[in-house]
Amino acid sequence: MEHYNCCDPSRRELLRNWSLGFGSIALSTMIGESLGGSDATNPLAPRAGHVPARAKRVIFLFMHGGPSQVDTFDYKPLLQRDHGKPLPFAKPRIQFAPTGNLMASPWKFKQYGKSGAWVSDLFPNVAQHVDKLCFIKSLNGTNEAHGGALLALHTGSDTFVRPSMGSWILYGLGSENQDLPGFITLCPTLGHGGVNNWSSAFLPGVYQGTPIGNASIPAAKSGIQHLQHPSASRAFQRAQLDLLQDLNQAHAKARAEEDPLEALIRAHELAFRMQTQAPAVFDISNESEATRKLYGIDDPVTENFGRQCLLARRLAESNVRFIQCTHSYKWDQHENLKNGHETNAREVDKPIAGLLADLESRGLLKDTLVFWSGEFGRTPTMQGGDGRDHNPHGFTIWMAGGGVKPGFSYGSTDDYGFYAAEDKVHIHDFHATLLYLLGLEHEKLTYRYAGRDFRLTDVAGRVVNEIII
């Protein structure tokens, strides 16, 4: 993927060299033409990938804290049988904290659907959709701490500041909607890496994720502030913006090409255009009672995450490229596993099932890739009497739609669920596969920075073709 601002003229250069004033941009905007819509110099213009795409967009359901794989989707009969016994093989050399003997899951597992997938009683609603899901039960990473594990999952690196996967995707494919941000994260966590998890890092700032609220604000109160002016007309706002942009442009002439001011100029233009579409997209008042019930918005237990999931569907309908919903920060049960995981699962189970059903009914699931994951799993061994510790060595995620095999399971952990054992999938492999489903080859999606070509998968990663239709 080419580095745009060393191969193409920037908008600043066009304005400087062609004497293109903001007046003509204002005119085109006012008549509904997207800024640079078919303009090859627009870094957010939609672009084809390297290979045919199975998916057009992504919805990431992030379970911050680390759900336990052996209590959700990775059934281990020997763990049930050997409760209280020592683990019959060595624990990892580096552990987040000491753990004791094996602890059986407090929940019963059942098989569901034609695929016969095992799901615990924690997820009775998601269980009804297992024939849509593609499980990866052998995911593994390298970091036992939340901060490093979050960064690895979101950016491919647990030690350096790198662009997030949403930013890489936007950089590679552009946006199909020029009137909304192409990368939106709903109620993101401000801890464990915070903004670095949706940052564009050294990629141009135009590919930065846009947070809507944060984890400390209820989804119902999260939104875009000052989206519409209470009194100023659109023409008056356009004139104000033109003056501001002229001042920015004058200031920009003496600055380097790789400058945040370029991103600021584009951000102001996007903010202006968002007035035409964003208010309707974020207003769920016109959704039917049946839809609100489907997502659990009528229930205070499920309302918060249900609202996020419904907004994710509405943003997917509006062709936003990458959407993240975060259930934060609740899955970190070092003790009191039963009460903690039951509370967490009740909050997300119905909304997630509603999202899957709604996407399918609207014909969106076939080209929307949904994936569910924590930053790691948890140990099958006991901690704090009735809890489990962090475990990046083998855990489960699932995907749906967007070209993955439905009703399919790939990889496995050992008999007790501690280590990825068969068909291991590293975080880099997952990222390579995610990009491929969107039409991007991870080894070709590069950006030159500080004398090196960087990519999401660093110097590793393979596409897991076995899960792709």
QUIDABEL-V732651 format. One line per field, one symbol per residue. burial: # if it has 24 or more other ideal C-beta (glycine too) atoms within 12 Angstrom, else .. Layout:
burial=???
This chain:
burial=#..##....###.##....#.#..##..##...####...#######.#...########################..##..#...#...##...##.##.######.#..#....###########.##############################..#############################.#########################...##.###..#.........##..##..#..##..#........##################..##.#..#...##.####....#################################..##.###.#################...####################...##################################..#####################.###......#####..#.##..##.
